[in-house]
Every structure is written in C-alpha cells, then in structure tokens.
Amino acid sequence: MIKTNKKKIWLVLAAAMTMGVVGCSGDDGKDGSDGENGGNGNDGDAGTSGLHIDMANEAIATITNATYAEGIITVDFDLENKQGVGLFGLSGTNEYHDFRFSLAQLETDTGSELKQWISLLNETTNDTGTTFEQGFEKIKDCSECLVDNKDGTYTYNFKTNLVSATDAAGVVFDPALTQRIAIEMQFEYASGHELAENAHYDWIPATNSIEGIEKRELVTLETCYTCHQPDSLEAHGGRRLDLENCQSCHNGIVTDPNAVSVELGHMVHAIHMGPEREGKDAEGNVVKMPYTIAGYGGDHAFDYPAFPTKPFMDCAVCHVQDEALADKDLWLANANANACTGCHTDSPAQHKSDKNPALVCTDCHSAAVHTDREKPYQAAKDYSVEVSDVTISAANLIEFEMKIMDAEGALVSEAEVYKQGYSKPYMVVSWDVEKDYPDYNQASYSSRRVDIKDPTKATWNADNTVSVAVTINFPVDIAARSLEVLPVLKVCFEEGSDKRTACDAENAYPAYVQTPAYRTVLGDSTAVVGERRSIVDNASCHGCHSYEFYHDSNGVNCIACHTNDKSLKGNGQASNGVDLLKSTSFMYKAHKATGHDNGHGGSGTILKTDCTTCHSATEGYGGLKYGFELGRNGGQAHAVPSTQSPAVGEVVETWYASSDAAACMSCHQKYLSDAAMSHIRSNGGYFGANKDADHMVDVNDAANAKDAKEACATCHSPEKIMAHHGHTL
C-alpha cells in the first residue's frame, strides 16, 4: 500500500488555485444586449365576484333582458341574495341545480275579448298525443347554453329554434305577440337545504318592447293571500311560487291525460267549489261532481271544503277592484266560458233541461248575474237598528224600544224580518264586554238572545216599532257595568235586488243587517263604555268570508254568544271508543275551524300558522300592538276538555284553563306533553279541576283559572310566538 502525506497535498492544491485566480484577473468586458421579450402566456380563468350559489340562504332571480334572432331567444338574468350580493356558480352539470325556462305567448280570440296565455315547448301527456302540458328547457339538458359571468349575472341561449321546431300541440310562435319567459328553480340539497325562486319577463320580440304591451292581469297573488298563506300556495313541491308562472303553465291548451282542463281560470273556480260542485249525470240526476284531475300521484278529487264565502260564491273576494290591474273587469266580459264550467260543470245542475252542446255558457248568460247576488247584502249594510229607553228592574226584567230602518229611515215591518228554522231575529243582551262578555254560569247565551218575533218577548206596534220585555239573570250591580244590545237579524229582499219584500214572497232573499251594537252604562250616562280589546282584524275576516259567516253575522261579534266558558259539546270518539268533547268558544272555533287549522290534521292548503293573517295589529304606545299578545286577558276562565287523548274507560270532563294556557291548548292540547303542561303550570298557568281551601266554587273550578297569575308574556312575546309558528314579524 502506498502512503501519502495529505497535509502536503492540500498545500500544493491551494497554491495552484491561487495562481489560477491571479491568472483570471483583469477587465471582464461589456454586458451583452438584452434578449427579445417572450410571447404572452395564456389567459387565466376569470375571477369571481359575490357568493357561490350553493352557499346562499336564498336566491332572488331577475330577468334583465331578452333578444330574439332567427328563431333563437337569448335571455339575460341575475341571481342575488337579499343583501344584493351576486350568486355565481349556477351550472347545468351540478346535480342539485334544477333550473329551467318556459315560454308562453298571449293570444286573443278573433272577435272576442278572451285573451289567454298559450304555452310553447309543449309535450304530450297521453299515449295518443291528444293532451298536452307545457314543457321546459332545463340547463341540465344544455349546460353549454348557459354562460356564467362569475358575478351573479348569466346569459342563456335557448336550444329550441322556435321557427324550425314543431310544437307538439301545434302552437306557432308569433314574435309580434307578447311573449313570457319564466324561470323556475328548485335546488334540493342532500343536507335538506332548499333554494326556490320564480321570475318572469314579458316582451314583444318583434319590436323588443316591454312597455305598453298587451298583458293579462285579472287578479294578484296578494289577493290570494287574503285567505291563503304564502307557503300553502307553493305548488308542485315548492317549485311554483309566482302567479305569473302559474298562468304560463296552466294556460288555454293544457289538460290532464283525461282531457280535463287545468287552465287556471277553470281550475281555480272548480277547486274552490269543493264539495258544492254539482252537475247532471247521464240520466239527468243532479249529483256531486268535485273537480277531479289525474296528477303524477294518481287521480285527486278536490272534494273538501274550499271556499268560505256564504251563502253564495262571492266573485269579488278574488276579483277585487284594483286599479293597478289592467284587466280587473275582464271577468265580466263574458269571454271565458271555460271558467264558467269550472263552477257549473259541462252539465249545469241549474239547467232545467240539457245544455245545448253547440252553445257555450256565455252565449246565453252574462257574468253580471254574479254581482246581482250581492245586492241584498249591499243594501243591508245601510240598514240600522235603533235601541232606546232601556231599563232593568229589580226583578231583572229588561225593557227597551227598538226600530229597524232602511237607509232613508223608513221602518221595516214584521213581515219583512226573516225567521225560519235555526235563523231567528235576535237581540243579544250582554254585559262586561271589556271582560269577554258574561260568564256562562251567570247567564247562558240562549237566555240572553231575544227573539223579537216571539210574542212572549216582543210586541210589534202599529208603527213598526218593537217593544221588548224579557227577564234575564243579571248581576246585582248591572247598572254599573257595561251593557250591550247586539242586533243579529235578517231583512228580506227580492233576490238579486236591493228592493225589500215580505219574507214569505217566492223570490225573498234574506240578508243580515250590519249595524253597531247599542252600548251604555245604565247607572252613569256620562261613563265611557268599555270595549273589548282589539284581537281580530274584522276586515280580514270579511275579506275571506265575504258577507256572511257561519251564522248570526253582524260584524265579527261571535263571542257575544260563543263566550270563553260556554259549555262543551261532543266531538266524536277517540280510537279506543271513548267519547270526546270540544270547546265551543269563539277562540277555539276560530283556531280549529275547517281551513283555519294547520298541521295536526289541518287542511294542508290554507295555512293559518301566521297569526297576523287574522289577528289585529293596531298602533299603540311604543309601536304596534298585536291581537295575539299574551297577558292581556287575566281573570278569565275558559272551558276545555280534561283530555284529548283519553285512556280506555276514562270519562272526558269539563275542566277550566287560564287565558294564555287556553290559547295554546285550543290548538295544541292533544300534543302537549306532561313536561309542556308542567312548564305552563310552573309559570302561573292553570288547567284542571283541582280544589283548595279557598276555591270551592263548583265541581269544575273556574275560580282557580280566574285567579291564575300567568307569566307567559315575559318570554313569549309576539315576535317569539310568530317564530314558534315558523314566521317572523
């Protein structure tokens, strides 16, 4: 092996390197010139502005423009949230993005005032190709048709060429007519979150006009909300929200597979007739004919109560005189016979003979006959009842004079005042109006109703004045209490007229007189007579029910008879055979009436969970005071069933509840858990028939309910009550 001296080797290398450096010293020369610039790189993807649509809590769509060229429609639209932030990210490849467009054009029948939306993009609904429904263009079917500008603005180019395409229903696109583009979106995410929105755009493609164009505006969705809650009108699983979208789809040529019309005018009239819709069968017999259509889930019959106006179908409930509606009077133009058959069927029960198939309704009948039906009610609104000379003796005999007058002051005769069966001309005597009227145990409503055509209680004088004298169980201090005498009576008119007539006339039609109640404090003529706190909005009640409620309709004075502690009545049987009871108070009836009740067996169509639909909102100190505010009715006892879910062999009894507890129980008693009832009781509410040493009133202890000191309002403000029911103030 050769040995080396490493230290010496490194010294030699270091010396050599030094010499090399010395050899490279000197001027390194000038810098060379710069090379040429390289070419531009490819553009990056455009940036985004706003919020991704999948992160949005809500979406608001607006169609901003549309153009037409050579059969193709191009539409520009925006999507944003409530704060105005643009929503980008809509895509035809996203599995959750169900976003679609529809088209319809407004056509007018030659020689007629009938104008209807007629859909384009139609599809057949039966095997023979004879029935049709509106079709859609979906972004899922043409993702390349959609342009996302990444800032909440979009452009969609229709795939269908409206010139070259053949419509299944034979509809020919006319660019000179008003066209409607409608958007429907419904995103149902796996998380349960949902986005739904509608939008529409009316224009004339040939001129690109949006102002001064022909439209069809008969009713508004806000009028529908008089009776319906918005949620209840979210049709087709929540996809169809706006009336304009309903009109586009339910148009003049669409039917179900059995050729039953689903045109909006026909369908709405037919549905609202409910079980009252009648026609003649093949043998000429008048039979029930509820509107029945073949839907995606099978045949569906609208055979449940649907329209609360009584005793006739008041067209003006929906067809309001709204000056903002260009076609508010079109329904009176005798144009759409299909709307007539919605109510009356193709074989009207009103016909004494078969309808001539060659004629349509409007060939013989005028729509004006519908407005004639309200003339007696309009006249009765101007009638009045005057009460005078009221006295109450020590023996509890109340006496007073009264007269019924028309608008000119002429007195109504006894023969012109209606009495038949259950309907009698009553003067209802009450006291403690500000405390929800008399206790039932003091005087039942039947003992306080005075039939003025009962000769044992009233005398009709020769001048048509009436003298009333009847004994009622008044409280001993009645002279110091508020006293009310409420007229609840009908006057007869010639049918379809404002001319008064005797009630035994063949064409007599009775209508309730609408007049204020007489109120006083007998012992103090200068006293301010107490009034019941504001609870319901009377205008809302009449807006839905029109002129007449279930019975005894002079305003919304139902509680004069249906007091809080009115006796219970039978309510069928539980599944185990135990007899049930239910309240007959006004509060219970208003909350649980057919159509008013939502959920837990409610109608599913008229959703009354929004308390402001019926309850008042009046100006008060510090802002609005709501009629459903708790804590305003202490000292009252409400008669309630002891249970709505009885055990086998259990007897359901009459118990009493304090006011706020009773309000909750009127809807929820059957579903309240023991914990919920404990919560009510621990916060001062009362429910039961329990006794203690201080309250031995009767077998069902109302005094405990009256003595309750409820603290519900401390936490359950009107805002929170609305939130509990799924709404906001």
Summary of the structure (lengths in Angstrom):
residues: 729
radius of gyration: 37.2
end to end distance: 101.9
largest distance: 157.8
contacts: 2053
relative contact order: 0.06
helix: 21%
strand: 26%
